[in-house]
Amino acid sequence: MTKPAAPRRIVLASASPRRRELVASLGMQCEFASPDVDESSIPFKVPRELALKAAFAKAVAVEPDYPNSLIVAADTIVTMNGRVYMKPEDEADACRMLSELSGRTHTVISGVAVKESGKAMLLDAVETRVHIRQIEPDEIAEYVATREPLDKAGAYAAQGMGQKFIQQIEGDYYNVVGLPLEKLLMMMSLFLDVTAYRLKLKSLAGRVI
């Protein structure tokens, strides 16, 4: 089957430096947009629903400014026992989150939206289980003092200093960073040729970004 003509540009609807680094690691030329979406105001019954709705909202928010484009959006949350851990409000909140995740297993869920401007949207989510070792209170305080956790869902960065707390990841590592690349490319393949991006992803396997 012949691939449809590629839109003129790819737009990543995200202000996240991690997501921008991830698409750049694939050699993907994107324009970047910062959607004005308040995830905390989105109603949901289960965490997966929140991740999907937030990704949907981000794609829709930037669409009017980017006609004839392929818009990519994502939202990543951390959840444990039905409770959602978003970005901490302050250092004390980051310490609380890390104390609760310490020695336990949680799930990272990323909702992903791929939308051709003015047309239908693809929407899916990826879940990854993360096992955190027991973290001592002084380790938490020292880590939070670096300020790395303050803009991260769950108050840790899997690609940064926070990786020292991770015992095991079951599933897509890049999902924990903030953008499940394999799922993203599968969704984008319905709109354009992603062969070069897939080859680049294969070359990145096992590397930490």
N, C-alpha and C positions, 0 to 999 in steps of 0.2 A: 504494500500500500504506500502511495506517495505521501511524504510528509507535507503538511500544510506549510505555506510560506511563513518564515519567521517574522514576528513583529519587528519593528524598527529598533526597538531597544528593550532591555531588561531592566526593570526597576525593583530594587530591594527596599521594601517599605519597612525599614527598621533603623533606629538610631543606635543600635547595639554595636559597639566596636568589635565584639567577638563574631557576630554574624557577618559583618563586613570583611573581616579577616578571613573567614571561612570561604566565602564566595571568591575572594581574591586568590586564595590558595588553589582554587580550581582553574585559575586563569580566566574567570568569567568577568567580562566587561559589563559593569552595571552602573546605572545611575542610582543615587541614594536619596530616599525621602524619609522624613521623620513624621510618622502619622500621629495625629493628636487624638489618642485613644486612652481613656482612663479604664484600665483593666479592672480596678477595684470596684467599679460601678456596674460591672456586667453580672447579671443574675445567672445562677447555675445550680444544678442539682447534684452533679458529680464533677470531680476535677477535670476529667477529659472534656466535658462540655465547655468548661471555662476556657481551656486552651484552644479549642476549635473556634469558639465564638470570638475570642480575642484576635486570632489570626484573620478570621473573616472581616472583623471590624477594621483592622489595619489596612487590608487590601482595598476595601471599599473607601476608606478615608482618603487615600491618595489617588484613587482612580480618576477623579475629575481633572486632575492636573497633568495626567499622563495618557493622552489618547494614543492609540496605535502602539501599545506597549504590552509586554508580558510582565505582570506585577507578581512579585513573590513576597509573601509575608509570613511571619511565624511568631509564636508566643510560647515561652517555656515556663512551666511551673514545676515546683517540687511538692509532692504530696506524700503523706504518711498517715495511714489509718483514717483516710477520708478527709484529713485536714490539709489545707493548702498553705504552703510557705512561699510567699512572694518575696519581693525585695524588702529587706529590713527597713524599718522607719528610722533607726538610729543605731548607735553602737550597742546600747543595752539590748535592743531587739535582736541584733545580730548574735550577741552572746546567748540569748535565750534560744534562738533557733538552733545554733550549733550544739548547745547542751542537750536539746531534745533529740537531735539527730544522732548524737554520740552513741556509738555501740549498737546502732540499729540499722535496719534496711529501709530505704525509702524508694519512691518511684519518681523519675523525671519524665514529664509528659510535654512534648512539643506539638502544638497544632501547626499545620502548614497549609497555606493557601497559595494557589497558583491561578492567576486570572488574566485572561486576555481582555483588554479594555473594551467595555461595551458588550461583552459576551459572558458565557457561563464561567463559573469558578469550580476548580477542583479543590476539595478540602479533605484532609486526612490528619491523622495523629500517630505519633510514635511514642512508645513507652519503653523506658530503660530502668532496670533495677540497679541501685547503687548501695553497696555495703560500706558503712562508715565504721572505722575502728573506734575504740574507746578514746575519747579526747579529754585530757586533763584540763581543769579550769585555767591553769596558768598558760597552757597552750592556746586555749580559746582567746584569752585576753591578749596574748601576744599577737595572734593572727588578726584579730579585730583591730588592733592598734595600727596595723598596716593600711587599713581602710579598703583593702581589696574586696572584702565581703559586702560592702555597703550598697553596691548596685547589682548584686547577684541574687537571683531567686534561691532561697534556701541558705543564703549567706556564705557560700563558698564558690570558688572557681576551680573547676576540674582541670583547666589548662594552666592554672597559676600555682601559687603557693598552697592553695587548698587541696591540691592533689595528694599531698602527704597524708591526708586523713582518709583517703579512699583505699579500702581493702580490695574491693572487686567491683567491676562493672559488668553487668549481664545485659548485653545488647550494644546498641550504637553509641560509641564514645562521643561522636560529634553531636549526638542528641543532647548529651549532658552539657556540652559546651554551649549549645543553644540553637543548633540547626542540623537536623538529621540529613546529611548530604545524600545518602543513597536513596532515601525516600523522595527527597527534593528532585533529584535527577530523573527518577522514574516518572514523577508527575510532569516535569518539564518536557520529557521526551514525547509527550502527546502534542506538543506545540512546535518543537524544533529539534534539530539534531544535536544530541548531547554526547556523542561519541568521544570527543576530545576531553570533555569534562570527566567522563567516566574513567578514561585512561589516567588522567591526573589524579583522581581519587584513589585509584588502585596503587599508584606510586606513593601516595601518602599513607597507606595502610601501616598501622603500627607506630606512626609518628605522632608526637604530641605537638599541637599548635599553640 
